């Protein structure tokens, strides 16, 4: 594996994890008046993002030191986000108030997490299987 690509993905994953941690914590704890700016946020989606942010940071470390559990950790994060997405659909269908941007943001986050998962799998796990 090329080191520059590893460091680039590590940096992106770490940055994404820190940003997600900051934003989700800001909504949960109402830091800096973020709740008002976010509008009609869905709390269980925010909690799913918070849990995923912690898993992103753990996975970034695992990616850096090439641990086989990295892809599984990211896979768990993707599953948590997918469950939150299904829950969001039920919430919307039952008349729950939400922001339309939440749907797109969750789809983006799930896709990105799956991309990180595949990267970790093909750079760490496939290397050790051979």
BAGU-321914 format. One line per field, with one value per atom (N, C-alpha, C, CB): residue number from 1; residue in three letters; atom name; chain; x, y, z. Coordinates in steps of 0.1 Angstrom, whole numbers, always signed. Glycine has a CB too. Layout:
n: [NUM/...]
res: [ALA/...]
atom: [CA/...]
chain: [A/...]
u: [X/...]
v: [Y/...]
w: [Z/...]
This chain:
n: [1/1/1/1/2/2/2/2/3/3/3/3/4/4/4/4/5/5/5/5/6/6/6/6/7/7/7/7/8/8/8/8/9/9/9/9/10/10/10/10/11/11/11/11/12/12/12/12/13/13/13/13/14/14/14/14/15/15/15/15/16/16/16/16/17/17/17/17/18/18/18/18/19/19/19/19/20/20/20/20/21/21/21/21/22/22/22/22/23/23/23/23/24/24/24/24/25/25/25/25/26/26/26/26/27/27/27/27/28/28/28/28/29/29/29/29/30/30/30/30/31/31/31/31/32/32/32/32/33/33/33/33/34/34/34/34/35/35/35/35/36/36/36/36/37/37/37/37/38/38/38/38/39/39/39/39/40/40/40/40/41/41/41/41/42/42/42/42/43/43/43/43/44/44/44/44/45/45/45/45/46/46/46/46/47/47/47/47/48/48/48/48/49/49/49/49/50/50/50/50/51/51/51/51/52/52/52/52/53/53/53/53/54/54/54/54/55/55/55/55/56/56/56/56/57/57/57/57/58/58/58/58/59/59/59/59/60/60/60/60/61/61/61/61/62/62/62/62/63/63/63/63/64/64/64/64/65/65/65/65/66/66/66/66/67/67/67/67/68/68/68/68/69/69/69/69/70/70/70/70/71/71/71/71/72/72/72/72/73/73/73/73/74/74/74/74/75/75/75/75/76/76/76/76/77/77/77/77/78/78/78/78/79/79/79/79/80/80/80/80/81/81/81/81/82/82/82/82/83/83/83/83/84/84/84/84/85/85/85/85/86/86/86/86/87/87/87/87/88/88/88/88/89/89/89/89/90/90/90/90/91/91/91/91/92/92/92/92/93/93/93/93/94/94/94/94/95/95/95/95/96/96/96/96/97/97/97/97/98/98/98/98/99/99/99/99/100/100/100/100/101/101/101/101/102/102/102/102/103/103/103/103/104/104/104/104/105/105/105/105/106/106/106/106/107/107/107/107/108/108/108/108/109/109/109/109/110/110/110/110/111/111/111/111/112/112/112/112/113/113/113/113/114/114/114/114/115/115/115/115/116/116/116/116/117/117/117/117/118/118/118/118/119/119/119/119/120/120/120/120/121/121/121/121/122/122/122/122/123/123/123/123/124/124/124/124/125/125/125/125/126/126/126/126/127/127/127/127/128/128/128/128/129/129/129/129/130/130/130/130]
res: [UNK/UNK/UNK/UNK/UNK/UNK/UNK/UNK/UNK/UNK/UNK/UNK/UNK/UNK/UNK/UNK/UNK/UNK/UNK/UNK/UNK/UNK/UNK/UNK/UNK/UNK/UNK/UNK/UNK/UNK/UNK/UNK/UNK/UNK/UNK/UNK/UNK/UNK/UNK/UNK/UNK/UNK/UNK/UNK/UNK/UNK/UNK/UNK/UNK/UNK/UNK/UNK/UNK/UNK/UNK/UNK/UNK/UNK/UNK/UNK/UNK/UNK/UNK/UNK/UNK/UNK/UNK/UNK/UNK/UNK/UNK/UNK/UNK/UNK/UNK/UNK/UNK/UNK/UNK/UNK/UNK/UNK/UNK/UNK/UNK/UNK/UNK/UNK/UNK/UNK/UNK/UNK/UNK/UNK/UNK/UNK/UNK/UNK/UNK/UNK/UNK/UNK/UNK/UNK/UNK/UNK/UNK/UNK/UNK/UNK/UNK/UNK/UNK/UNK/UNK/UNK/UNK/UNK/UNK/UNK/UNK/UNK/UNK/UNK/UNK/UNK/UNK/UNK/UNK/UNK/UNK/UNK/UNK/UNK/UNK/UNK/UNK/UNK/UNK/UNK/UNK/UNK/UNK/UNK/UNK/UNK/UNK/UNK/UNK/UNK/UNK/UNK/UNK/UNK/UNK/UNK/UNK/UNK/UNK/UNK/UNK/UNK/UNK/UNK/UNK/UNK/UNK/UNK/UNK/UNK/UNK/UNK/UNK/UNK/UNK/UNK/UNK/UNK/UNK/UNK/UNK/UNK/UNK/UNK/UNK/UNK/UNK/UNK/UNK/UNK/UNK/UNK/UNK/UNK/UNK/UNK/UNK/UNK/UNK/UNK/UNK/UNK/UNK/UNK/UNK/UNK/UNK/UNK/UNK/UNK/UNK/UNK/UNK/UNK/UNK/UNK/UNK/UNK/UNK/UNK/UNK/UNK/UNK/UNK/UNK/UNK/UNK/UNK/UNK/UNK/UNK/UNK/UNK/UNK/UNK/UNK/UNK/UNK/UNK/UNK/UNK/UNK/UNK/UNK/UNK/UNK/UNK/UNK/UNK/UNK/UNK/UNK/UNK/UNK/UNK/UNK/UNK/UNK/UNK/UNK/UNK/UNK/UNK/UNK/UNK/UNK/UNK/UNK/UNK/UNK/UNK/UNK/UNK/UNK/UNK/UNK/UNK/UNK/UNK/UNK/UNK/UNK/UNK/UNK/UNK/UNK/UNK/UNK/UNK/UNK/UNK/UNK/UNK/UNK/UNK/UNK/UNK/UNK/UNK/UNK/UNK/UNK/UNK/UNK/UNK/UNK/UNK/UNK/UNK/UNK/UNK/UNK/UNK/UNK/UNK/UNK/UNK/UNK/UNK/UNK/UNK/UNK/UNK/UNK/UNK/UNK/UNK/UNK/UNK/UNK/UNK/UNK/UNK/UNK/UNK/UNK/UNK/UNK/UNK/UNK/UNK/UNK/UNK/UNK/UNK/UNK/UNK/UNK/UNK/UNK/UNK/UNK/UNK/UNK/UNK/UNK/UNK/UNK/UNK/UNK/UNK/UNK/UNK/UNK/UNK/UNK/UNK/UNK/UNK/UNK/UNK/UNK/UNK/UNK/UNK/UNK/UNK/UNK/UNK/UNK/UNK/UNK/UNK/UNK/UNK/UNK/UNK/UNK/UNK/UNK/UNK/UNK/UNK/UNK/UNK/UNK/UNK/UNK/UNK/UNK/UNK/UNK/UNK/UNK/UNK/UNK/UNK/UNK/UNK/UNK/UNK/UNK/UNK/UNK/UNK/UNK/UNK/UNK/UNK/UNK/UNK/UNK/UNK/UNK/UNK/UNK/UNK/UNK/UNK/UNK/UNK/UNK/UNK/UNK/UNK/UNK/UNK/UNK/UNK/UNK/UNK/UNK/UNK/UNK/UNK/UNK/UNK/UNK/UNK/UNK/UNK/UNK/UNK/UNK/UNK/UNK/UNK/UNK/UNK/UNK/UNK/UNK/UNK/UNK/UNK/UNK/UNK/UNK/UNK/UNK/UNK/UNK/UNK/UNK/UNK/UNK/UNK/UNK/UNK/UNK/UNK/UNK/UNK/UNK/UNK/UNK/UNK/UNK/UNK/UNK/UNK/UNK/UNK/UNK/UNK/UNK/UNK/UNK/UNK/UNK/UNK/UNK/UNK/UNK/UNK/UNK/UNK/UNK/UNK/UNK/UNK/UNK/UNK/UNK/UNK/UNK/UNK/UNK/UNK/UNK]
atom: [N/CA/C/CB/N/CA/C/CB/N/CA/C/CB/N/CA/C/CB/N/CA/C/CB/N/CA/C/CB/N/CA/C/CB/N/CA/C/CB/N/CA/C/CB/N/CA/C/CB/N/CA/C/CB/N/CA/C/CB/N/CA/C/CB/N/CA/C/CB/N/CA/C/CB/N/CA/C/CB/N/CA/C/CB/N/CA/C/CB/N/CA/C/CB/N/CA/C/CB/N/CA/C/CB/N/CA/C/CB/N/CA/C/CB/N/CA/C/CB/N/CA/C/CB/N/CA/C/CB/N/CA/C/CB/N/CA/C/CB/N/CA/C/CB/N/CA/C/CB/N/CA/C/CB/N/CA/C/CB/N/CA/C/CB/N/CA/C/CB/N/CA/C/CB/N/CA/C/CB/N/CA/C/CB/N/CA/C/CB/N/CA/C/CB/N/CA/C/CB/N/CA/C/CB/N/CA/C/CB/N/CA/C/CB/N/CA/C/CB/N/CA/C/CB/N/CA/C/CB/N/CA/C/CB/N/CA/C/CB/N/CA/C/CB/N/CA/C/CB/N/CA/C/CB/N/CA/C/CB/N/CA/C/CB/N/CA/C/CB/N/CA/C/CB/N/CA/C/CB/N/CA/C/CB/N/CA/C/CB/N/CA/C/CB/N/CA/C/CB/N/CA/C/CB/N/CA/C/CB/N/CA/C/CB/N/CA/C/CB/N/CA/C/CB/N/CA/C/CB/N/CA/C/CB/N/CA/C/CB/N/CA/C/CB/N/CA/C/CB/N/CA/C/CB/N/CA/C/CB/N/CA/C/CB/N/CA/C/CB/N/CA/C/CB/N/CA/C/CB/N/CA/C/CB/N/CA/C/CB/N/CA/C/CB/N/CA/C/CB/N/CA/C/CB/N/CA/C/CB/N/CA/C/CB/N/CA/C/CB/N/CA/C/CB/N/CA/C/CB/N/CA/C/CB/N/CA/C/CB/N/CA/C/CB/N/CA/C/CB/N/CA/C/CB/N/CA/C/CB/N/CA/C/CB/N/CA/C/CB/N/CA/C/CB/N/CA/C/CB/N/CA/C/CB/N/CA/C/CB/N/CA/C/CB/N/CA/C/CB/N/CA/C/CB/N/CA/C/CB/N/CA/C/CB/N/CA/C/CB/N/CA/C/CB/N/CA/C/CB/N/CA/C/CB/N/CA/C/CB/N/CA/C/CB/N/CA/C/CB/N/CA/C/CB/N/CA/C/CB/N/CA/C/CB/N/CA/C/CB/N/CA/C/CB/N/CA/C/CB/N/CA/C/CB/N/CA/C/CB/N/CA/C/CB/N/CA/C/CB/N/CA/C/CB/N/CA/C/CB/N/CA/C/CB/N/CA/C/CB/N/CA/C/CB/N/CA/C/CB/N/CA/C/CB/N/CA/C/CB/N/CA/C/CB/N/CA/C/CB]
chain: [A/A/A/A/A/A/A/A/A/A/A/A/A/A/A/A/A/A/A/A/A/A/A/A/A/A/A/A/A/A/A/A/A/A/A/A/A/A/A/A/A/A/A/A/A/A/A/A/A/A/A/A/A/A/A/A/A/A/A/A/A/A/A/A/A/A/A/A/A/A/A/A/A/A/A/A/A/A/A/A/A/A/A/A/A/A/A/A/A/A/A/A/A/A/A/A/A/A/A/A/A/A/A/A/A/A/A/A/A/A/A/A/A/A/A/A/A/A/A/A/A/A/A/A/A/A/A/A/A/A/A/A/A/A/A/A/A/A/A/A/A/A/A/A/A/A/A/A/A/A/A/A/A/A/A/A/A/A/A/A/A/A/A/A/A/A/A/A/A/A/A/A/A/A/A/A/A/A/A/A/A/A/A/A/A/A/A/A/A/A/A/A/A/A/A/A/A/A/A/A/A/A/A/A/A/A/A/A/A/A/A/A/A/A/A/A/A/A/A/A/A/A/A/A/A/A/A/A/A/A/A/A/A/A/A/A/A/A/A/A/A/A/A/A/A/A/A/A/A/A/A/A/A/A/A/A/A/A/A/A/A/A/A/A/A/A/A/A/A/A/A/A/A/A/A/A/A/A/A/A/A/A/A/A/A/A/A/A/A/A/A/A/A/A/A/A/A/A/A/A/A/A/A/A/A/A/A/A/A/A/A/A/A/A/A/A/A/A/A/A/A/A/A/A/A/A/A/A/A/A/A/A/A/A/A/A/A/A/A/A/A/A/A/A/A/A/A/A/A/A/A/A/A/A/A/A/A/A/A/A/A/A/A/A/A/A/A/A/A/A/A/A/A/A/A/A/A/A/A/A/A/A/A/A/A/A/A/A/A/A/A/A/A/A/A/A/A/A/A/A/A/A/A/A/A/A/A/A/A/A/A/A/A/A/A/A/A/A/A/A/A/A/A/A/A/A/A/A/A/A/A/A/A/A/A/A/A/A/A/A/A/A/A/A/A/A/A/A/A/A/A/A/A/A/A/A/A/A/A/A/A/A/A/A/A/A/A/A/A/A/A/A/A/A/A/A/A/A/A/A/A/A/A/A/A/A/A/A/A/A/A/A/A/A/A/A/A/A/A/A/A/A/A/A/A/A/A/A/A/A/A/A/A/A/A/A/A/A/A/A]
u: [+8/+0/+9/-10/+5/+12/+10/+9/+21/+20/+12/+33/+15/+8/-8/+12/-12/-27/-32/-30/-25/-29/-30/-19/-20/-20/-31/-7/-34/-45/-59/-45/-61/-74/-74/-75/-63/-63/-66/-48/-61/-64/-78/-55/-84/-98/-107/-101/-104/-112/-111/-108/-99/-98/-105/-83/-103/-110/-125/-105/-130/-144/-149/-148/-142/-146/-146/-136/-136/-135/-147/-122/-149/-160/-173/-160/-175/-188/-190/-189/-179/-179/-183/-166/-176/-179/-194/-170/-198/-212/-223/-214/-221/-231/-231/-229/-219/-219/-225/-204/-222/-228/-243/-223/-249/-264/-269/-269/-262/-267/-266/-258/-255/-253/-257/-239/-262/-266/-255/-278/-243/-232/-233/-218/-229/-228/-242/-218/-253/-266/-268/-267/-262/-263/-277/-252/-283/-297/-306/-303/-306/-314/-310/-313/-298/-293/-296/-278/-297/-299/-314/-295/-323/-337/-343/-339/-351/-358/-349/-371/-339/-330/-338/-317/-333/-339/-328/-343/-332/-322/-316/-329/-323/-317/-307/-328/-309/-299/-287/-305/-288/-277/-269/-281/-276/-269/-262/-279/-268/-261/-248/-271/-249/-237/-227/-241/-231/-221/-214/-228/-221/-215/-206/-226/-210/-202/-189/-210/-190/-178/-167/-181/-172/-162/-156/-169/-165/-160/-150/-172/-153/-144/-130/-149/-130/-117/-109/-119/-116/-110/-105/-120/-113/-109/-97/-121/-97/-85/-72/-87/-73/-61/-58/-63/-68/-67/-61/-80/-65/-60/-46/-69/-42/-28/-19/-27/-23/-14/-18/-15/-26/-30/-36/-18/-46/-53/-64/-58/-66/-76/-90/-75/-92/-106/-111/-105/-102/-106/-118/-94/-118/-129/-142/-126/-141/-153/-158/-149/-150/-154/-162/-142/-156/-163/-176/-154/-176/-188/-199/-185/-196/-205/-211/-199/-202/-206/-216/-194/-213/-222/-236/-216/-236/-248/-256/-245/-250/-257/-263/-247/-256/-262/-273/-251/-272/-283/-295/-278/-293/-305/-311/-301/-303/-308/-316/-297/-311/-318/-331/-309/-332/-345/-354/-343/-349/-357/-362/-349/-353/-357/-369/-345/-368/-379/-393/-376/-392/-404/-409/-401/-399/-402/-409/-389/-404/-410/-424/-401/-425/-438/-449/-437/-445/-454/-457/-450/-452/-454/-444/-467/-432/-422/-416/-411/-414/-408/-393/-411/-388/-374/-370/-371/-357/-351/-349/-338/-352/-349/-334/-355/-326/-312/-307/-304/-314/-310/-310/-320/-319/-319/-307/-332/-304/-292/-279/-291/-279/-267/-264/-268/-275/-274/-269/-287/-275/-270/-256/-279/-252/-237/-229/-235/-233/-225/-224/-231/-235/-234/-225/-249/-226/-218/-203/-222/-200/-186/-181/-185/-189/-185/-182/-195/-191/-189/-176/-201/-173/-161/-148/-160/-149/-138/-137/-140/-148/-148/-141/-162/-145/-139/-124/-146/-120/-106/-98/-104/-104/-97/-96/-105/-107/-107/-97/-121/-97/-88/-73/-92/-71/-57/-51/-55/-59/-55/-58/-60/-71/-75/-71/-90/-72/-68/-53/-72/-46/-31/-27/-25/-34/-31/-36/-36/-46/-52/-43/-66/-36/-28/-17/-22]
v: [-12/+0/+12/+0/+22/+35/+43/+43/+47/+55/+68/+57/+76/+88/+87/+96/+76/+74/+70/+62/+62/+58/+71/+48/+79/+91/+101/+98/+101/+110/+105/+110/+92/+86/+87/+71/+85/+87/+101/+83/+111/+125/+128/+134/+123/+126/+120/+121/+107/+100/+107/+85/+111/+118/+131/+120/+139/+152/+150/+159/+140/+138/+133/+127/+125/+121/+132/+110/+141/+152/+162/+159/+165/+174/+168/+176/+156/+149/+149/+135/+147/+147/+161/+143/+171/+185/+189/+195/+186/+190/+182/+188/+169/+162/+165/+146/+167/+171/+185/+171/+194/+207/+207/+216/+198/+197/+191/+189/+180/+173/+182/+160/+189/+197/+212/+197/+215/+229/+239/+233/+235/+244/+255/+236/+267/+277/+280/+274/+276/+279/+271/+293/+259/+251/+245/+240/+242/+236/+245/+233/+258/+267/+268/+281/+268/+269/+257/+272/+245/+233/+231/+221/+238/+237/+224/+237/+217/+205/+193/+203/+192/+180/+168/+183/+156/+144/+138/+134/+138/+135/+121/+136/+111/+98/+97/+87/+106/+106/+113/+114/+124/+130/+121/+143/+113/+103/+92/+96/+88/+79/+85/+74/+98/+105/+106/+119/+108/+109/+96/+113/+85/+72/+69/+61/+72/+70/+78/+73/+90/+99/+92/+113/+86/+79/+67/+75/+60/+48/+53/+41/+64/+70/+72/+83/+78/+81/+69/+91/+59/+46/+40/+37/+40/+34/+41/+34/+54/+61/+56/+76/+54/+49/+35/+49/+26/+13/+13/+5/+22/+23/+27/+34/+36/+40/+29/+52/+21/+10/-4/+9/-3/-15/-27/-20/-24/-34/-40/-28/-53/-60/-56/-74/-51/-48/-34/-47/-27/-14/-15/-8/-24/-25/-29/-35/-38/-42/-30/-53/-22/-11/-1/-4/+2/+10/+4/+14/-9/-16/-14/-30/-15/-13/+1/-15/+11/+25/+26/+34/+20/+20/+14/+13/+3/-3/+6/-17/+12/+21/+33/+27/+38/+49/+44/+55/+31/+26/+23/+12/+19/+17/+31/+10/+41/+54/+59/+64/+56/+60/+53/+57/+40/+33/+39/+18/+42/+48/+62/+49/+69/+82/+81/+89/+71/+69/+66/+58/+58/+55/+68/+44/+75/+88/+98/+94/+99/+108/+103/+109/+90/+85/+87/+70/+87/+89/+104/+82/+112/+127/+134/+129/+128/+135/+147/+125/+157/+170/+168/+182/+172/+170/+180/+155/+181/+189/+180/+197/+184/+176/+173/+183/+182/+180/+168/+192/+164/+152/+139/+150/+138/+126/+125/+126/+136/+137/+135/+149/+141/+140/+126/+150/+119/+105/+96/+100/+98/+91/+93/+94/+106/+109/+102/+124/+103/+97/+82/+101/+76/+61/+57/+56/+65/+62/+64/+71/+75/+78/+67/+91/+63/+53/+39/+51/+36/+24/+25/+21/+36/+38/+37/+52/+42/+40/+25/+49/+19/+4/-4/-1/-1/-8/-6/-5/+7/+10/+3/+26/+3/-5/-20/-2/-25/-39/-43/-44/-35/-39/-35/-32/-26/-23/-30/-8/-35/-42/-56/-35/-59/-73/-82/-74/-77/-84/-87/-77/-77/-79/-90/-66/-92/-102/-116/-98/-116/-129/-136/-127/-129/-135/-144/-124]
w: [+0/+0/+0/+12/-7/-8/+5/-20/+11/+24/+22/+29/+11/+9/+9/-3/+2/+2/+15/-9/+23/+36/+45/+42/+44/+52/+48/+52/+35/+31/+36/+15/+35/+40/+55/+35/+62/+76/+80/+82/+73/+76/+73/+67/+62/+59/+70/+45/+73/+83/+97/+84/+101/+113/+113/+116/+103/+102/+102/+89/+94/+94/+108/+83/+114/+128/+138/+133/+137/+146/+143/+145/+131/+127/+131/+112/+129/+133/+148/+128/+155/+170/+175/+176/+169/+173/+170/+166/+158/+154/+162/+140/+164/+171/+186/+169/+192/+206/+208/+211/+198/+199/+199/+187/+191/+191/+204/+179/+208/+220/+232/+222/+234/+245/+243/+249/+231/+228/+230/+236/+225/+225/+214/+224/+217/+207/+200/+197/+206/+200/+187/+197/+186/+174/+172/+174/+183/+181/+173/+195/+176/+169/+155/+176/+152/+138/+130/+138/+137/+130/+126/+138/+132/+129/+135/+114/+127/+132/+131/+124/+140/+140/+146/+147/+142/+148/+157/+136/+170/+180/+179/+194/+175/+174/+162/+172/+152/+141/+146/+129/+154/+160/+169/+168/+177/+185/+177/+195/+166/+157/+151/+145/+147/+142/+153/+138/+166/+177/+179/+190/+179/+181/+169/+182/+157/+145/+146/+133/+151/+152/+161/+157/+172/+180/+173/+193/+166/+158/+147/+152/+141/+130/+136/+124/+148/+154/+158/+166/+163/+167/+154/+174/+143/+131/+124/+121/+126/+120/+126/+122/+139/+146/+141/+162/+140/+135/+121/+135/+113/+99/+99/+91/+107/+108/+112/+118/+122/+126/+120/+142/+109/+101/+110/+94/+117/+125/+117/+139/+118/+110/+114/+111/+127/+132/+126/+147/+119/+114/+105/+107/+95/+86/+93/+75/+103/+111/+119/+121/+125/+132/+123/+139/+112/+102/+97/+90/+96/+92/+102/+89/+115/+125/+125/+139/+122/+121/+109/+119/+98/+86/+90/+74/+97/+101/+111/+108/+120/+129/+121/+140/+112/+103/+95/+95/+90/+81/+90/+75/+102/+111/+114/+124/+116/+119/+106/+122/+94/+82/+81/+70/+84/+84/+94/+86/+106/+117/+112/+129/+105/+101/+91/+94/+82/+73/+80/+63/+90/+98/+105/+108/+110/+117/+108/+123/+96/+86/+82/+73/+80/+76/+86/+72/+99/+110/+113/+122/+104/+105/+113/+111/+116/+124/+117/+127/+124/+119/+117/+128/+105/+102/+92/+97/+89/+79/+67/+83/+55/+43/+41/+30/+46/+44/+52/+48/+62/+70/+62/+82/+53/+45/+36/+36/+29/+21/+29/+13/+40/+49/+53/+61/+57/+61/+50/+67/+38/+26/+23/+14/+24/+22/+32/+22/+45/+56/+54/+69/+51/+49/+38/+47/+27/+15/+18/+3/+25/+28/+38/+35/+48/+57/+50/+68/+41/+33/+25/+24/+20/+12/+21/+6/+33/+43/+47/+55/+48/+52/+41/+54/+28/+17/+16/+4/+18/+18/+29/+20/+41/+52/+49/+65/+44/+41/+30/+36/+19/+8/+11/-4/+20/+23/+35/+25/+44/+56/+56/+69/+55/+56/+44/+57/+32/+20/+20/+7/+26/+26/+36/+31/+47/+57/+53/+70/+44/+40/+30/+34/+22/+11/+16/+3]
